[in-house]
Amino acid sequence: MSGNSGSAGESHRLRWDERHGQADGFGSVAQVLLRNAHLLPARGRALDLACGRGANALWLAERGWEVHAWDFSPVAVERLEAEAKRRGLAVEGQVRDVVARPPEREVFDLVFVGHFLERSLAPALVEALRPGGLLFYQTFVREVNRGRGPGGDHWRLAPNELLRLFAGLRVHYYREDAPFGGDADELADLALLVASRPGRAASIPKGS
């Protein structure tokens, strides 16, 4: 998604509405979450930014999180809310242009961003975290293109770009295999980051 306005922005939204409406299921849970589930507190308030059909929002909600899921596609949000209701999960969907209306300050314990890149939002994402809050980020890189994700380099990461965009955070996990990942490497075209905002987080023991 980009910050386009007017007819171009509407056309872009309609394309995503059609894509989400025709797709089967809710997508796949991001590897950055699956590989770092041990870093998650037992519960808290999470934002899934540009959530799509909501695989990640549902996964977090199943683990006890209060999840807010935002996307500019009404079709995606409607599908996610219906599925969350069916499963009895705490997911609050919102149709929202996150470029025009970024998250408010210090309201989330976790922000997740998957396969979405709007560089101008980086400071707002940091500010949206409460002290000690975690950012989980995963998206595509430029150096390896396996025919999935955006075609243009502008919407793909330069080498180590995530580290520069979120230089003020404490890094707990980072992986970027490009350009060395082979065909068998499912992460070859991705960068994955888990980082926290400096400060003391509220203590929530696991399993409590």
C-alpha angles and dihedrals in degrees: 000000000000135000094257116145135197123022094341091055092047092050090050091051092049091053090054091045089056093046094050092044094054098040122103119236128346103292129252128304110252118258091229088065097041094048094045104037088122089068093060119103114231093261145342142129115305136187122209101197117206086002101181112193090343114246091147095044090052092047092053093045091052087059093056101267124141098233129201111193120194130187136150091229112089090197092057093047093047092051092048095048092049092051093045090052091049090053094041093241130154102244122141111196124201132186100225140153097227093194093057093037111029120184121284122253123282099350103120135065090197134023119193124193121180128182094342127110126187106151095194089065096062096094091047092051090053091048091048090064120089115230107290091016120145132237117204112190133175130167145134129292130216100229095065121039116178095177097269129102125023118346097212122079092226090072094046128076126258116224111299090351095139089058090053095045091054100032092138093063129084109249117225099167134011131169130176114155098178129153094014103051113112130217092274092056109099090195097049094110097038142081118209126196136179115182138154136220112246115257139072115300122211109265112247111169116220113258094019 
